[in-house]
Amino acid sequence: MPEVEDFEDHRPVLLGLAYRLLGSMWDAEDVVQEAWLRWERTDRSQVREPRAFLMTVVSRLALDQLRSARVRRESYTGPWLPEPVATGDVGPLDTAELRDTVSYATLHLMERLSPPERAVFVLREAFELPYPQVAEIVGTTQANARQLHRRASVRLAEGRDRFTPSTEDHAELLRRFIDAAGGGDLSALTELLHEDVVAYSDGGGKVRAALRPIEGRDKVMAFFGGLMSRYDFAGMRLGSANGQPVLLSRIGGMDQFIAVGFRDGRVSEIYGVLNPDKLTRVTPAI
């Protein structure tokens, strides 16, 4: 069926768009499925550009869901972190912007944005849509779309290093992290951390995890020191998710995903996802 083929041709892009807007592949798949149902009911003879039409539908559905999701996330047990996804499942990563906007640290930072800011930023940065189209999708003026993009860019820049490490440098730092943690070398581990490092643990109330972000190198090291005294970190290994190197492990009988952010060449954020509901997309790799 031509309409099925048309939709399936665009599915990877639509999933990537919805995931960037929602930070959850479960929710992204629901949005894309609803978009398919609307596509079935649409008179396609009136659709000049299926890709633009479908991106508009998915963006508006995701915006509606994101507004309700923000309420749920505020009542979440402990810090809410995005759902990690295997690199091959996040759609095309042909440009630096597509890779950056699906990186774990960026997805976490985008939680700071209002739903319209996030939509404008993703549509403009990742998919390079012109402002007239972005404004139409979001339901605002071109002038306001430009303002939303500028505001989102400023807010995200406040939490990011100007210099993004290469994939090789990123992986090398994580290997050093593995060696230090696996060998119980607290001194070496301390050297890898920025003095203002923050550690987030997402257990979702399903498994034991820190209920608040742990801020500062001394407190983060005390936290890791306590874990290393009780558990064997030797099973930690390098993997790939969200288009970047990550750590995958099974510690104390629990699967865990760890991603990091950088500042000044050191680890400035540690994102640990232990909630089993969020690990289904990366668990086979663990």
Secondary structure in CASP SS format (residue, H / E / C, confidence):
PFRMAT SS
TARGET T0000
AUTHOR 0000-0000-0000
METHOD secondary structure of the structure
MODEL  1
M C 1.00
P H 1.00
E H 1.00
V H 1.00
E H 1.00
D H 1.00
F H 1.00
E H 1.00
D H 1.00
H H 1.00
R H 1.00
P H 1.00
V H 1.00
L H 1.00
L H 1.00
G H 1.00
L H 1.00
A H 1.00
Y H 1.00
R H 1.00
L H 1.00
L H 1.00
G C 1.00
S C 1.00
M H 1.00
W H 1.00
D H 1.00
A H 1.00
E H 1.00
D H 1.00
V H 1.00
V H 1.00
Q H 1.00
E H 1.00
A H 1.00
W H 1.00
L H 1.00
R H 1.00
W H 1.00
E H 1.00
R H 1.00
T C 1.00
D C 1.00
R H 1.00
S H 1.00
Q H 1.00
V C 1.00
R C 1.00
E C 1.00
P H 1.00
R H 1.00
A H 1.00
F H 1.00
L H 1.00
M H 1.00
T H 1.00
V H 1.00
V H 1.00
S H 1.00
R H 1.00
L H 1.00
A H 1.00
L H 1.00
D H 1.00
Q H 1.00
L H 1.00
R H 1.00
S H 1.00
A H 1.00
R H 1.00
V H 1.00
R H 1.00
R H 1.00
E H 1.00
S C 1.00
Y C 1.00
T C 1.00
G C 1.00
P C 1.00
W C 1.00
L C 1.00
P C 1.00
E C 1.00
P C 1.00
V C 1.00
A C 1.00
T H 1.00
G H 1.00
D H 1.00
V C 1.00
G C 1.00
P C 1.00
L C 1.00
D C 1.00
T C 1.00
A H 1.00
E H 1.00
L H 1.00
R H 1.00
D H 1.00
T H 1.00
V H 1.00
S C 1.00
Y H 1.00
A H 1.00
T H 1.00
L H 1.00
H H 1.00
L H 1.00
M H 1.00
E H 1.00
R H 1.00
L C 1.00
S C 1.00
P H 1.00
P H 1.00
E H 1.00
R H 1.00
A H 1.00
V H 1.00
F H 1.00
V H 1.00
L H 1.00
R H 1.00
E H 1.00
A H 1.00
F C 1.00
E C 1.00
L C 1.00
P C 1.00
Y H 1.00
P H 1.00
Q H 1.00
V H 1.00
A H 1.00
E H 1.00
I H 1.00
V H 1.00
G C 1.00
T C 1.00
T C 1.00
Q H 1.00
A H 1.00
N H 1.00
A H 1.00
R H 1.00
Q H 1.00
L H 1.00
H H 1.00
R H 1.00
R H 1.00
A H 1.00
S H 1.00
V H 1.00
R H 1.00
L H 1.00
A H 1.00
E C 1.00
G C 1.00
R C 1.00
D C 1.00
R C 1.00
F C 1.00
T C 1.00
P C 1.00
S C 1.00
T H 1.00
E H 1.00
D H 1.00
H H 1.00
A H 1.00
E H 1.00
L H 1.00
L H 1.00
R H 1.00
R H 1.00
F H 1.00
I H 1.00
D H 1.00
A H 1.00
A H 1.00
G H 1.00
G C 1.00
G C 1.00
D C 1.00
L H 1.00
S H 1.00
A H 1.00
L H 1.00
T H 1.00
E H 1.00
L H 1.00
L E 1.00
H E 1.00
E E 1.00
D E 1.00
V E 1.00
V E 1.00
A E 1.00
Y E 1.00
S E 1.00
D E 1.00
G C 1.00
G C 1.00
G C 1.00
K C 1.00
V C 1.00
R C 1.00
A C 1.00
A C 1.00
L C 1.00
R C 1.00
P C 1.00
I E 1.00
E E 1.00
G C 1.00
R H 1.00
D H 1.00
K H 1.00
V H 1.00
M H 1.00
A H 1.00
F H 1.00
F H 1.00
G H 1.00
G H 1.00
L H 1.00
M H 1.00
S H 1.00
R H 1.00
Y C 1.00
D C 1.00
F C 1.00
A C 1.00
G C 1.00
M C 1.00
R E 1.00
L E 1.00
G E 1.00
S E 1.00
A E 1.00
N C 1.00
G C 1.00
Q E 1.00
P E 1.00
V E 1.00
L E 1.00
L E 1.00
S E 1.00
R E 1.00
I E 1.00
G C 1.00
G C 1.00
M E 1.00
D E 1.00
Q E 1.00
F E 1.00
I E 1.00
A E 1.00
V E 1.00
G E 1.00
F E 1.00
R E 1.00
D C 1.00
G C 1.00
R E 1.00
V E 1.00
S E 1.00
E E 1.00
I E 1.00
Y E 1.00
G E 1.00
V E 1.00
L C 1.00
N C 1.00
P H 1.00
D H 1.00
K H 1.00
L C 1.00
T C 1.00
R C 1.00
V C 1.00
T C 1.00
P C 1.00
A C 1.00
I C 1.00
END
